[in-house]
Amino acid sequence: MGIRADLDANFDYEIVDEFYDHYTMMVESMEVMIVDLSKPDEYRRSVDELFRVFHNIKSASGYLKIESMNRLSTFVEEVLEELREKNKPISEDTVNWLLEISDIYAKWKDDIQQDNTLSKIRYALLKIPDLDDN
């Protein structure tokens, strides 16, 4: 049984479909927002929007009991909160780290669609780049 079958067995089909539709839209918008974090005139809007995206994924995955997605979303949300407080464009290392994070979420989107088990998180992604190196 894959992730989609597990969700369908434990939650109303409409809730799972709505989650997947919104999740897909959020994942597809991540990359542009992440790249925009390196642009001074786009930084504030992008960091706030990314924070909202990860907060929404955290909330939905918590409700649906998707543990790995919930934990990673919580972790990334905390990093984004720190970036919100710094309020300055981020380094290339941080952009690259966030792009790798977005790749995991894209893979999970495919895992849900194909009813696979969720792909594992590479432990190297849990080491955040130096946020002061900007």
C-alpha positions as CSV (number, residue, x, y, z in Angstrom):
1,M,0.0,0.0,0.0
2,G,1.4,3.4,-1.0
3,I,0.8,6.8,0.5
4,R,-2.3,7.6,-1.6
5,A,-4.0,4.3,-0.7
6,D,-3.1,4.9,2.9
7,L,-4.6,8.4,2.9
8,D,-7.7,7.2,1.0
9,A,-8.2,4.4,3.6
10,N,-8.0,6.8,6.6
11,F,-9.6,10.1,5.2
12,D,-12.4,11.1,3.1
13,Y,-11.5,11.0,-0.6
14,E,-12.5,14.6,-1.1
15,I,-10.1,15.8,1.6
16,V,-7.3,13.8,0.1
17,D,-8.0,15.2,-3.4
18,E,-8.2,18.7,-2.1
19,F,-4.9,18.3,-0.2
20,Y,-3.2,16.9,-3.3
21,D,-4.5,19.7,-5.6
22,H,-3.3,22.4,-3.2
23,Y,-0.1,20.6,-2.5
24,T,0.6,20.4,-6.2
25,M,0.1,24.1,-6.7
26,M,2.3,25.0,-3.7
27,V,5.1,22.7,-4.9
28,E,5.0,24.1,-8.4
29,S,5.3,27.6,-7.1
30,M,8.3,27.0,-4.7
31,E,11.2,27.2,-7.2
32,V,10.4,30.7,-8.4
33,M,9.9,32.0,-4.9
34,I,13.2,30.5,-3.8
35,V,15.1,32.0,-6.6
36,D,13.5,35.4,-5.9
37,L,14.9,35.3,-2.4
38,S,18.2,36.3,-3.8
39,K,16.7,39.5,-5.3
40,P,16.5,42.5,-2.9
41,D,13.2,43.8,-4.4
42,E,11.5,40.4,-4.3
43,Y,12.9,39.1,-1.0
44,R,10.1,40.2,1.4
45,R,7.2,39.0,-0.7
46,S,9.0,35.7,-1.5
47,V,10.1,34.8,2.0
48,D,6.6,35.6,3.4
49,E,4.9,33.5,0.7
50,L,7.3,30.6,1.1
51,F,6.7,30.7,4.9
52,R,3.0,30.5,4.2
53,V,3.4,27.6,1.8
54,F,5.5,25.6,4.3
55,H,3.1,26.5,7.1
56,N,0.2,25.3,5.1
57,I,1.9,22.0,4.1
58,K,2.9,21.5,7.8
59,S,-0.7,22.0,8.9
60,A,-2.2,19.7,6.2
61,S,0.4,17.0,6.6
62,G,-0.1,17.1,10.4
63,Y,-3.8,16.6,10.0
64,L,-3.3,13.8,7.5
65,K,-0.6,12.2,9.7
66,I,2.1,12.4,7.0
67,E,4.9,12.4,9.5
68,S,8.0,12.9,7.4
69,M,6.4,15.7,5.4
70,N,5.2,17.3,8.7
71,R,8.6,17.2,10.3
72,L,10.5,18.6,7.3
73,S,7.9,21.3,6.8
74,T,8.3,22.3,10.5
75,F,12.1,22.4,10.1
76,V,11.9,24.5,6.9
77,E,9.3,26.8,8.4
78,E,11.7,27.5,11.3
79,V,14.5,28.4,8.9
80,L,12.2,30.7,6.9
81,E,11.2,32.4,10.1
82,E,14.8,33.2,10.8
83,L,15.2,34.4,7.2
84,R,12.2,36.7,7.7
85,E,13.8,38.2,10.7
86,K,17.1,38.8,8.9
87,N,15.1,40.6,6.1
88,K,17.9,40.5,3.5
89,P,18.6,38.5,0.3
90,I,20.1,35.1,1.0
91,S,23.3,33.5,-0.2
92,E,23.6,31.1,-3.1
93,D,24.2,28.2,-0.7
94,T,20.9,28.9,1.0
95,V,19.1,29.2,-2.3
96,N,20.6,25.9,-3.4
97,W,19.6,24.2,-0.1
98,L,16.0,25.4,-0.5
99,L,15.9,24.2,-4.1
100,E,17.0,20.8,-2.9
101,I,14.3,20.9,-0.3
102,S,11.7,21.8,-3.0
103,D,13.0,18.8,-5.0
104,I,12.0,16.5,-2.1
105,Y,8.5,18.0,-2.1
106,A,8.2,17.5,-5.8
107,K,9.3,13.9,-5.4
108,W,6.7,13.5,-2.7
109,K,4.0,14.9,-5.1
110,D,5.0,12.2,-7.6
111,D,5.0,9.6,-4.8
112,I,1.4,10.5,-3.9
113,Q,0.3,10.5,-7.5
114,Q,1.9,7.2,-8.2
115,D,0.8,5.7,-4.9
116,N,4.4,4.9,-3.8
117,T,5.8,5.1,-0.4
118,L,7.1,8.6,0.4
119,S,10.8,8.9,-0.7
120,K,13.2,9.2,2.2
121,I,14.8,12.6,3.1
122,R,18.6,12.7,2.6
123,Y,20.1,13.5,6.0
124,A,22.5,16.0,4.4
125,L,19.5,18.2,3.8
126,L,18.9,18.5,7.5
127,K,22.1,20.6,7.8
128,I,21.2,24.1,6.9
129,P,23.7,26.4,5.3
130,D,25.2,29.3,7.2
131,L,22.3,31.8,7.2
132,D,24.7,34.6,8.2
133,D,26.9,34.0,5.1
134,N,25.1,36.5,2.8
